[in-house]
């Protein structure tokens, strides 16, 4: 039985208004259910609680075609982020729980902090709990506990959290779902000559590429953080890894080759 950790970013989970993308999440849960019922251990790391909370509170959408001006980024003050997360987290988990339950799967909500992954006792307790859930054939839905974290004590974004969870569980596969097509030699939004990198044999070779930090208006990651997270999760495994597209908006992303 193999285990895999699947991370979903804010742009996958929520639309510009902060509403959950039920069609996308439904297709992803179809794939997760197929893997689960096929005997695999599935763990989900999700972003989107802040975006969902902003939507529930009626904040203006990140992009409103009826109003001119630039895309509105997510709020920056830590108290606003934490409050928005408090509003959105439970409601977002409910979306996952209902989608998975409809597919015959029990889920569990897990909120972790950087401290949980750095203090040995907390680390061992987190691993013990996750292992017991997987033994029970429960799919954990993990997010960072944004309401208690600080700028100084946080993962920074859920790409790094997903990598740490994969290491914690000795997972066989770490999947970082994104709305981008993959790693490019430069930012394709500003450089028309940017080419898709099909496969990475040596992480050091990526240093020569212009991999940006830019994230979606509702997120904090970006392709650079995904490359770093992949390297973190890959340290104990063979160096060769495909870096081709894992597009959550495809009908059947698991079946792509």
SERODO-439868 format. One record per residue (C-alpha): residue number from 1; residue in one letter; chain; x, z, y. Coordinates in pm, 1 decimal. Last residue first. Layout:
// residues N
<site nr="NUM" rest="a" kette="A" east="X" up="Z" north="Y"/>
...
***
This chain:
// residues 257
<site nr="257" rest="x" kette="A" east="96.1" up="-1872.6" north="1063.9"/>
<site nr="256" rest="x" kette="A" east="-241.6" up="-1773.2" north="1203.1"/>
<site nr="255" rest="x" kette="A" east="-473.5" up="-1591.2" north="964.3"/>
<site nr="254" rest="x" kette="A" east="-456.8" up="-1255.8" north="1137.7"/>
<site nr="253" rest="x" kette="A" east="-556.3" up="-1410.4" north="1472.0"/>
<site nr="252" rest="x" kette="A" east="-892.7" up="-1535.7" north="1336.0"/>
<site nr="251" rest="x" kette="A" east="-1124.6" up="-1634.4" north="1619.7"/>
<site nr="250" rest="x" kette="A" east="-840.3" up="-1635.3" north="1870.9"/>
<site nr="249" rest="x" kette="A" east="-880.0" up="-1410.2" north="2175.8"/>
<site nr="248" rest="x" kette="A" east="-647.1" up="-1144.5" north="2034.4"/>
<site nr="247" rest="x" kette="A" east="-358.7" up="-1390.8" north="2044.5"/>
<site nr="246" rest="x" kette="A" east="-57.7" up="-1303.1" north="1832.3"/>
<site nr="245" rest="x" kette="A" east="170.4" up="-1586.3" north="1945.6"/>
<site nr="244" rest="x" kette="A" east="514.5" up="-1619.9" north="1799.6"/>
<site nr="243" rest="x" kette="A" east="785.9" up="-1359.1" north="1815.8"/>
<site nr="242" rest="x" kette="A" east="880.9" up="-1382.1" north="1450.2"/>
<site nr="241" rest="x" kette="A" east="1135.3" up="-1126.0" north="1347.9"/>
<site nr="240" rest="x" kette="A" east="1486.5" up="-1138.3" north="1203.6"/>
<site nr="239" rest="x" kette="A" east="1683.8" up="-814.0" north="1246.2"/>
<site nr="238" rest="x" kette="A" east="1587.4" up="-638.6" north="919.9"/>
<site nr="237" rest="x" kette="A" east="1432.8" up="-295.3" north="959.8"/>
<site nr="236" rest="x" kette="A" east="1532.8" up="47.8" north="1083.9"/>
<site nr="235" rest="x" kette="A" east="1576.1" up="-62.7" north="1444.0"/>
<site nr="234" rest="x" kette="A" east="1263.1" up="-276.3" north="1447.9"/>
<site nr="233" rest="x" kette="A" east="1020.9" up="-29.9" north="1605.8"/>
<site nr="232" rest="x" kette="A" east="1243.7" up="31.8" north="1906.1"/>
<site nr="231" rest="x" kette="A" east="1322.4" up="-340.5" north="1934.7"/>
<site nr="230" rest="x" kette="A" east="953.8" up="-423.9" north="1932.8"/>
<site nr="229" rest="x" kette="A" east="892.2" up="-160.2" north="2201.0"/>
<site nr="228" rest="x" kette="A" east="1166.8" up="-309.9" north="2419.5"/>
<site nr="227" rest="x" kette="A" east="1019.9" up="-659.2" north="2376.4"/>
<site nr="226" rest="x" kette="A" east="672.9" up="-526.6" north="2453.2"/>
<site nr="225" rest="x" kette="A" east="797.4" up="-346.5" north="2764.1"/>
<site nr="224" rest="x" kette="A" east="950.9" up="-670.6" north="2892.3"/>
<site nr="223" rest="x" kette="A" east="631.3" up="-863.0" north="2825.3"/>
<site nr="222" rest="x" kette="A" east="424.7" up="-650.3" north="3062.8"/>
<site nr="221" rest="x" kette="A" east="302.9" up="-294.0" north="3049.0"/>
<site nr="220" rest="x" kette="A" east="106.1" up="-102.1" north="3311.7"/>
<site nr="219" rest="x" kette="A" east="-244.0" up="-244.6" north="3284.2"/>
<site nr="218" rest="x" kette="A" east="-556.6" up="-314.0" north="3489.2"/>
<site nr="217" rest="x" kette="A" east="-413.9" up="-585.4" north="3716.3"/>
<site nr="216" rest="x" kette="A" east="-223.6" up="-736.4" north="3420.5"/>
<site nr="215" rest="x" kette="A" east="144.2" up="-655.6" north="3394.6"/>
<site nr="214" rest="x" kette="A" east="458.1" up="-801.2" north="3552.1"/>
<site nr="213" rest="x" kette="A" east="779.4" up="-669.7" north="3398.0"/>
<site nr="212" rest="x" kette="A" east="927.1" up="-1014.4" north="3346.9"/>
<site nr="211" rest="x" kette="A" east="1147.0" up="-1164.7" north="3079.8"/>
<site nr="210" rest="x" kette="A" east="1404.3" up="-1384.0" north="3250.2"/>
<site nr="209" rest="x" kette="A" east="1613.9" up="-1457.3" north="2944.3"/>
<site nr="208" rest="x" kette="A" east="1986.1" up="-1385.1" north="2901.8"/>
<site nr="207" rest="x" kette="A" east="1919.8" up="-1036.2" north="2771.5"/>
<site nr="206" rest="x" kette="A" east="1699.2" up="-1184.5" north="2498.9"/>
<site nr="205" rest="x" kette="A" east="2007.0" up="-1281.6" north="2298.5"/>
<site nr="204" rest="x" kette="A" east="2079.9" up="-911.9" north="2245.1"/>
<site nr="203" rest="x" kette="A" east="1758.3" up="-883.3" north="2045.3"/>
<site nr="202" rest="x" kette="A" east="1912.2" up="-1106.8" north="1779.8"/>
<site nr="201" rest="x" kette="A" east="1708.6" up="-1318.0" north="1540.5"/>
<site nr="200" rest="x" kette="A" east="1414.2" up="-1379.3" north="1771.6"/>
<site nr="199" rest="x" kette="A" east="1167.1" up="-1653.3" north="1680.6"/>
<site nr="198" rest="x" kette="A" east="942.8" up="-1901.8" north="1856.5"/>
<site nr="197" rest="x" kette="A" east="1060.0" up="-1845.0" north="2213.4"/>
<site nr="196" rest="x" kette="A" east="805.7" up="-2030.0" north="2430.2"/>
<site nr="195" rest="x" kette="A" east="962.1" up="-2243.0" north="2703.1"/>
<site nr="194" rest="x" kette="A" east="960.9" up="-2190.3" north="3079.5"/>
<site nr="193" rest="x" kette="A" east="1011.1" up="-2519.3" north="3269.7"/>
<site nr="192" rest="x" kette="A" east="697.2" up="-2468.5" north="3478.2"/>
<site nr="191" rest="x" kette="A" east="843.0" up="-2150.7" north="3629.6"/>
<site nr="190" rest="x" kette="A" east="600.7" up="-1930.7" north="3824.7"/>
<site nr="189" rest="x" kette="A" east="327.5" up="-1849.0" north="3574.8"/>
<site nr="188" rest="x" kette="A" east="553.9" up="-1940.0" north="3284.6"/>
<site nr="187" rest="x" kette="A" east="778.8" up="-1637.1" north="3358.8"/>
<site nr="186" rest="x" kette="A" east="1109.9" up="-1733.9" north="3204.1"/>
<site nr="185" rest="x" kette="A" east="1252.6" up="-1807.0" north="2856.7"/>
<site nr="184" rest="x" kette="A" east="911.0" up="-1715.6" north="2721.8"/>
<site nr="183" rest="x" kette="A" east="799.8" up="-1437.1" north="2488.6"/>
<site nr="182" rest="x" kette="A" east="448.1" up="-1479.9" north="2351.5"/>
<site nr="181" rest="x" kette="A" east="120.0" up="-1655.7" north="2419.6"/>
<site nr="180" rest="x" kette="A" east="7.3" up="-1394.1" north="2671.8"/>
<site nr="179" rest="x" kette="A" east="-328.7" up="-1221.5" north="2620.6"/>
<site nr="178" rest="x" kette="A" east="-150.0" up="-951.4" north="2423.4"/>
<site nr="177" rest="x" kette="A" east="-161.3" up="-784.5" north="2083.4"/>
<site nr="176" rest="x" kette="A" east="142.2" up="-579.7" north="1988.3"/>
<site nr="175" rest="x" kette="A" east="166.2" up="-570.5" north="1607.7"/>
<site nr="174" rest="x" kette="A" east="400.2" up="-323.3" north="1436.7"/>
<site nr="173" rest="x" kette="A" east="448.4" up="-374.3" north="1063.1"/>
<site nr="172" rest="x" kette="A" east="575.6" up="-173.9" north="766.3"/>
<site nr="171" rest="x" kette="A" east="495.5" up="160.2" north="922.8"/>
<site nr="170" rest="x" kette="A" east="743.5" up="444.9" north="880.7"/>
<site nr="169" rest="x" kette="A" east="462.2" up="673.5" north="1002.0"/>
<site nr="168" rest="x" kette="A" east="651.5" up="827.4" north="1294.9"/>
<site nr="167" rest="x" kette="A" east="839.3" up="501.8" north="1357.5"/>
<site nr="166" rest="x" kette="A" east="513.6" up="309.0" north="1392.3"/>
<site nr="165" rest="x" kette="A" east="373.1" up="587.6" north="1611.3"/>
<site nr="164" rest="x" kette="A" east="681.2" up="568.6" north="1834.0"/>
<site nr="163" rest="x" kette="A" east="645.8" up="192.4" north="1866.7"/>
<site nr="162" rest="x" kette="A" east="277.9" up="226.1" north="1953.9"/>
<site nr="161" rest="x" kette="A" east="358.2" up="486.0" north="2221.2"/>
<site nr="160" rest="x" kette="A" east="621.8" up="252.9" north="2366.7"/>
<site nr="159" rest="x" kette="A" east="371.7" up="-31.5" north="2398.4"/>
<site nr="158" rest="x" kette="A" east="122.7" up="227.9" north="2523.8"/>
<site nr="157" rest="x" kette="A" east="279.7" up="258.4" north="2865.1"/>
<site nr="156" rest="x" kette="A" east="513.4" up="494.0" north="3050.7"/>
<site nr="155" rest="x" kette="A" east="535.8" up="722.0" north="2745.8"/>
<site nr="154" rest="x" kette="A" east="470.2" up="1022.9" north="2965.9"/>
<site nr="153" rest="x" kette="A" east="636.7" up="1338.9" north="3092.5"/>
<site nr="152" rest="x" kette="A" east="781.2" up="1271.6" north="3439.5"/>
<site nr="151" rest="x" kette="A" east="483.5" up="1073.7" north="3568.3"/>
<site nr="150" rest="x" kette="A" east="254.9" up="1345.1" north="3432.7"/>
<site nr="149" rest="x" kette="A" east="36.6" up="1382.3" north="3124.0"/>
<site nr="148" rest="x" kette="A" east="-270.7" up="1602.3" north="3091.9"/>
<site nr="147" rest="x" kette="A" east="-556.4" up="1360.4" north="3159.9"/>
<site nr="146" rest="x" kette="A" east="-362.3" up="1063.2" north="3023.9"/>
<site nr="145" rest="x" kette="A" east="-370.3" up="1183.6" north="2663.5"/>
<site nr="144" rest="x" kette="A" east="-204.3" up="870.8" north="2528.9"/>
<site nr="143" rest="x" kette="A" east="-424.6" up="670.6" north="2299.1"/>
<site nr="142" rest="x" kette="A" east="-474.3" up="654.2" north="1924.0"/>
<site nr="141" rest="x" kette="A" east="-764.5" up="529.8" north="1712.4"/>
<site nr="140" rest="x" kette="A" east="-693.9" up="654.2" north="1358.4"/>
<site nr="139" rest="x" kette="A" east="-854.2" up="453.0" north="1073.6"/>
<site nr="138" rest="x" kette="A" east="-973.6" up="687.3" north="797.0"/>
<site nr="137" rest="x" kette="A" east="-891.3" up="612.7" north="433.9"/>
<site nr="136" rest="x" kette="A" east="-870.0" up="987.0" north="352.3"/>
<site nr="135" rest="x" kette="A" east="-497.4" up="943.0" north="281.8"/>
<site nr="134" rest="x" kette="A" east="-475.7" up="770.4" north="620.9"/>
<site nr="133" rest="x" kette="A" east="-633.8" up="1073.7" north="787.3"/>
<site nr="132" rest="x" kette="A" east="-395.4" up="1303.6" north="599.1"/>
<site nr="131" rest="x" kette="A" east="-95.9" up="1099.1" north="712.6"/>
<site nr="130" rest="x" kette="A" east="-210.7" up="1109.6" north="1072.9"/>
<site nr="129" rest="x" kette="A" east="-251.6" up="1487.2" north="1063.3"/>
<site nr="128" rest="x" kette="A" east="87.7" up="1545.0" north="900.4"/>
<site nr="127" rest="x" kette="A" east="260.2" up="1307.9" north="1141.7"/>
<site nr="126" rest="x" kette="A" east="107.1" up="1483.5" north="1443.0"/>
<site nr="125" rest="x" kette="A" east="203.3" up="1823.9" north="1301.9"/>
<site nr="124" rest="x" kette="A" east="560.8" up="1707.5" north="1242.6"/>
<site nr="123" rest="x" kette="A" east="590.5" up="1575.5" north="1597.4"/>
<site nr="122" rest="x" kette="A" east="434.4" up="1888.9" north="1747.4"/>
<site nr="121" rest="x" kette="A" east="686.6" up="2108.3" north="1562.8"/>
<site nr="120" rest="x" kette="A" east="975.8" up="1878.5" north="1655.7"/>
<site nr="119" rest="x" kette="A" east="901.2" up="1845.5" north="2025.6"/>
<site nr="118" rest="x" kette="A" east="951.9" up="1482.3" north="2133.7"/>
<site nr="117" rest="x" kette="A" east="642.5" up="1304.4" north="1999.4"/>
<site nr="116" rest="x" kette="A" east="389.6" up="1569.2" north="2098.7"/>
<site nr="115" rest="x" kette="A" east="568.7" up="1609.5" north="2433.5"/>
<site nr="114" rest="x" kette="A" east="512.2" up="1241.2" north="2510.1"/>
<site nr="113" rest="x" kette="A" east="142.3" up="1308.1" north="2468.8"/>
<site nr="112" rest="x" kette="A" east="-103.3" up="1214.9" north="2196.4"/>
<site nr="111" rest="x" kette="A" east="-479.4" up="1168.8" north="2182.1"/>
<site nr="110" rest="x" kette="A" east="-619.2" up="1094.6" north="1835.1"/>
<site nr="109" rest="x" kette="A" east="-975.7" up="973.1" north="1779.3"/>
<site nr="108" rest="x" kette="A" east="-1086.0" up="927.2" north="1419.5"/>
<site nr="107" rest="x" kette="A" east="-1242.5" up="630.5" north="1243.7"/>
<site nr="106" rest="x" kette="A" east="-1463.5" up="584.8" north="937.6"/>
<site nr="105" rest="x" kette="A" east="-1496.0" up="227.7" north="810.8"/>
<site nr="104" rest="x" kette="A" east="-1795.7" up="48.4" north="659.8"/>
<site nr="103" rest="x" kette="A" east="-1793.3" up="-251.1" north="895.3"/>
<site nr="102" rest="x" kette="A" east="-2069.5" up="-113.6" north="1119.0"/>
<site nr="101" rest="x" kette="A" east="-1864.1" up="206.3" north="1131.2"/>
<site nr="100" rest="x" kette="A" east="-1573.4" up="5.5" north="1270.2"/>
<site nr="99" rest="x" kette="A" east="-1771.2" up="-135.3" north="1562.1"/>
<site nr="98" rest="x" kette="A" east="-1945.0" up="195.4" north="1632.1"/>
<site nr="97" rest="x" kette="A" east="-1620.8" up="395.6" north="1630.3"/>
<site nr="96" rest="x" kette="A" east="-1436.2" up="141.8" north="1843.5"/>
<site nr="95" rest="x" kette="A" east="-1705.8" up="145.8" north="2112.4"/>
<site nr="94" rest="x" kette="A" east="-1731.1" up="525.3" north="2093.2"/>
<site nr="93" rest="x" kette="A" east="-1356.3" up="544.0" north="2153.8"/>
<site nr="92" rest="x" kette="A" east="-1407.5" up="361.5" north="2481.8"/>
<site nr="91" rest="x" kette="A" east="-1681.3" up="604.1" north="2587.9"/>
<site nr="90" rest="x" kette="A" east="-1462.6" up="903.3" north="2509.3"/>
<site nr="89" rest="x" kette="A" east="-1168.1" up="765.8" north="2705.4"/>
<site nr="88" rest="x" kette="A" east="-1345.6" up="620.7" north="3008.5"/>
<site nr="87" rest="x" kette="A" east="-1444.0" up="914.5" north="3226.9"/>
<site nr="86" rest="x" kette="A" east="-1133.7" up="1122.4" north="3151.9"/>
<site nr="85" rest="x" kette="A" east="-918.4" up="811.7" north="3199.4"/>
<site nr="84" rest="x" kette="A" east="-1066.2" up="754.7" north="3544.5"/>
<site nr="83" rest="x" kette="A" east="-989.8" up="1116.3" north="3635.5"/>
<site nr="82" rest="x" kette="A" east="-632.6" up="1085.3" north="3510.6"/>
<site nr="81" rest="x" kette="A" east="-570.9" up="763.0" north="3699.4"/>
<site nr="80" rest="x" kette="A" east="-723.8" up="904.0" north="4017.7"/>
<site nr="79" rest="x" kette="A" east="-516.7" up="1224.4" north="3992.7"/>
<site nr="78" rest="x" kette="A" east="-198.2" up="1023.7" north="3929.2"/>
<site nr="77" rest="x" kette="A" east="-233.2" up="820.1" north="4248.2"/>
<site nr="76" rest="x" kette="A" east="-181.6" up="449.9" north="4156.5"/>
<site nr="75" rest="x" kette="A" east="-522.3" up="284.1" north="4135.9"/>
<site nr="74" rest="x" kette="A" east="-554.4" up="-40.9" north="3935.0"/>
<site nr="73" rest="x" kette="A" east="-457.9" up="-359.3" north="4109.6"/>
<site nr="72" rest="x" kette="A" east="-708.6" up="-559.1" north="4314.0"/>
<site nr="71" rest="x" kette="A" east="-659.5" up="-932.8" north="4268.6"/>
<site nr="70" rest="x" kette="A" east="-587.0" up="-1090.8" north="4604.0"/>
<site nr="69" rest="x" kette="A" east="-845.2" up="-1186.7" north="4864.9"/>
<site nr="68" rest="x" kette="A" east="-1179.7" up="-1354.8" north="4883.7"/>
<site nr="67" rest="x" kette="A" east="-1493.7" up="-1190.0" north="4745.3"/>
<site nr="66" rest="x" kette="A" east="-1744.8" up="-1364.5" north="4521.6"/>
<site nr="65" rest="x" kette="A" east="-1481.3" up="-1434.0" north="4255.3"/>
<site nr="64" rest="x" kette="A" east="-1430.7" up="-1057.5" north="4207.3"/>
<site nr="63" rest="x" kette="A" east="-1103.4" up="-974.3" north="4031.9"/>
<site nr="62" rest="x" kette="A" east="-998.0" up="-618.2" north="3954.4"/>
<site nr="61" rest="x" kette="A" east="-1364.2" up="-522.9" north="3973.3"/>
<site nr="60" rest="x" kette="A" east="-1486.8" up="-289.9" north="4251.2"/>
<site nr="59" rest="x" kette="A" east="-1524.6" up="69.4" north="4126.9"/>
<site nr="58" rest="x" kette="A" east="-1859.1" up="141.3" north="3962.8"/>
<site nr="57" rest="x" kette="A" east="-1763.4" up="467.1" north="3793.8"/>
<site nr="56" rest="x" kette="A" east="-1816.9" up="311.1" north="3451.0"/>
<site nr="55" rest="x" kette="A" east="-1584.9" up="25.8" north="3542.4"/>
<site nr="54" rest="x" kette="A" east="-1310.1" up="260.1" north="3657.1"/>
<site nr="53" rest="x" kette="A" east="-1349.9" up="456.5" north="3334.8"/>
<site nr="52" rest="x" kette="A" east="-1314.2" up="140.9" north="3126.6"/>
<site nr="51" rest="x" kette="A" east="-994.6" up="46.2" north="3310.1"/>
<site nr="50" rest="x" kette="A" east="-856.5" up="398.1" north="3268.0"/>
<site nr="49" rest="x" kette="A" east="-946.6" up="408.6" north="2897.9"/>
<site nr="48" rest="x" kette="A" east="-812.0" up="57.5" north="2836.8"/>
<site nr="47" rest="x" kette="A" east="-512.9" up="112.6" north="2610.3"/>
<site nr="46" rest="x" kette="A" east="-540.5" up="130.3" north="2235.4"/>
<site nr="45" rest="x" kette="A" east="-315.8" up="223.4" north="1946.6"/>
<site nr="44" rest="x" kette="A" east="-487.6" up="136.3" north="1618.0"/>
<site nr="43" rest="x" kette="A" east="-363.6" up="249.0" north="1275.8"/>
<site nr="42" rest="x" kette="A" east="-441.0" up="58.2" north="954.9"/>
<site nr="41" rest="x" kette="A" east="-332.9" up="155.5" north="603.9"/>
<site nr="40" rest="x" kette="A" east="-368.6" up="-150.6" north="381.2"/>
<site nr="39" rest="x" kette="A" east="-587.4" up="-162.1" north="70.3"/>
<site nr="38" rest="x" kette="A" east="-771.7" up="-490.8" north="119.3"/>
<site nr="37" rest="x" kette="A" east="-1065.6" up="-296.9" north="263.0"/>
<site nr="36" rest="x" kette="A" east="-838.0" up="-190.1" north="547.2"/>
<site nr="35" rest="x" kette="A" east="-694.7" up="-538.0" north="604.5"/>
<site nr="34" rest="x" kette="A" east="-1040.3" up="-696.8" north="609.3"/>
<site nr="33" rest="x" kette="A" east="-1166.3" up="-417.9" north="835.2"/>
<site nr="32" rest="x" kette="A" east="-879.9" up="-472.3" north="1079.4"/>
<site nr="31" rest="x" kette="A" east="-959.7" up="-844.3" north="1094.6"/>
<site nr="30" rest="x" kette="A" east="-1329.0" up="-784.9" north="1158.1"/>
<site nr="29" rest="x" kette="A" east="-1231.6" up="-512.8" north="1407.7"/>
<site nr="28" rest="x" kette="A" east="-1032.8" up="-775.6" north="1599.0"/>
<site nr="27" rest="x" kette="A" east="-1333.5" up="-1006.9" north="1607.1"/>
<site nr="26" rest="x" kette="A" east="-1558.9" up="-726.1" north="1733.7"/>
<site nr="25" rest="x" kette="A" east="-1301.2" up="-621.0" north="1992.5"/>
<site nr="24" rest="x" kette="A" east="-1301.2" up="-974.3" north="2131.3"/>
<site nr="23" rest="x" kette="A" east="-1679.7" up="-1002.2" north="2142.9"/>
<site nr="22" rest="x" kette="A" east="-1722.4" up="-648.0" north="2273.3"/>
<site nr="21" rest="x" kette="A" east="-1480.5" up="-694.3" north="2561.6"/>
<site nr="20" rest="x" kette="A" east="-1532.8" up="-342.8" north="2701.3"/>
<site nr="19" rest="x" kette="A" east="-1636.7" up="-339.7" north="3066.4"/>
<site nr="18" rest="x" kette="A" east="-1365.4" up="-262.0" north="3322.4"/>
<site nr="17" rest="x" kette="A" east="-1492.5" up="-520.9" north="3568.6"/>
<site nr="16" rest="x" kette="A" east="-1191.9" up="-747.8" north="3508.7"/>
<site nr="15" rest="x" kette="A" east="-1254.4" up="-737.5" north="3132.9"/>
<site nr="14" rest="x" kette="A" east="-1155.6" up="-455.8" north="2901.4"/>
<site nr="13" rest="x" kette="A" east="-985.0" up="-421.2" north="2561.0"/>
<site nr="12" rest="x" kette="A" east="-754.9" up="-723.0" north="2562.4"/>
<site nr="11" rest="x" kette="A" east="-646.8" up="-685.2" north="2926.4"/>
<site nr="10" rest="x" kette="A" east="-598.1" up="-312.5" north="2867.0"/>
<site nr="9" rest="x" kette="A" east="-353.9" up="-368.5" north="2581.5"/>
<site nr="8" rest="x" kette="A" east="-429.8" up="-343.8" north="2210.0"/>
<site nr="7" rest="x" kette="A" east="-167.7" up="-202.4" north="1973.0"/>
<site nr="6" rest="x" kette="A" east="-185.4" up="-252.7" north="1596.8"/>
<site nr="5" rest="x" kette="A" east="15.6" up="-23.7" north="1368.5"/>
<site nr="4" rest="x" kette="A" east="56.2" up="-132.5" north="1007.4"/>
<site nr="3" rest="x" kette="A" east="80.1" up="42.5" north="674.1"/>
<site nr="2" rest="x" kette="A" east="150.0" up="-105.7" north="333.9"/>
<site nr="1" rest="x" kette="A" east="0.0" up="0.0" north="0.0"/>
***
